[in-house]
Amino acid sequence: MSRFVILEHDHPTLHWDLLLDNGEQRVPTWRLTQAPSEQPQLEAGMRFAAKAANMEKIDAVKLPDHRRMYLDYEGPVSGDRGQVTRWDAGQYIEIGRQEDVRELRLEGVRLRGFAMLVRTATPDPDNWLFHWVVDELEIETDEDAAR
């Protein structure tokens, strides 16, 4: 498994940076326009393929790869570019990869489930969507709560 981190970054406007450790000195990074929901409202028992249509979708922008040190960093960003704080961190497995799609299984403190990064069909190649769904094992049904 590889590491991921989501940093809350307050500059130039509030956003969240998703970094995926790839073992290199610079790590692939996407800017998310909002924090992923920790418990998206989904039907329990859905399989991954069926979940895709119900995934939370967050606008994302591919950023230049960040320095590896940001996987463990919190504090001021050089060049007077605000502050970052760790919003979530953990391990991920890449379960699928094509030129315009990355499928991930996230095992973080806040986020546990499946994610997809999908390049959008716009003229700007840096426009992506972050699709997110909580693992079905993490979704508590009304029946589970009653037990």
Secondary structure as UniProt FT lines:
FT   STRAND          2..9
FT   STRAND          15..20
FT   STRAND          26..32
FT   TURN            44..45
FT   HELIX           48..51
FT   HELIX           52..54
FT   STRAND          56..67
FT   HELIX           68..71
FT   STRAND          75..76
FT   TURN            78..80
FT   STRAND          83..97
FT   STRAND          101..108
FT   STRAND          112..119
FT   TURN            125..126
FT   STRAND          127..134
FT   HELIX           136..138
FT   HELIX           142..146
//
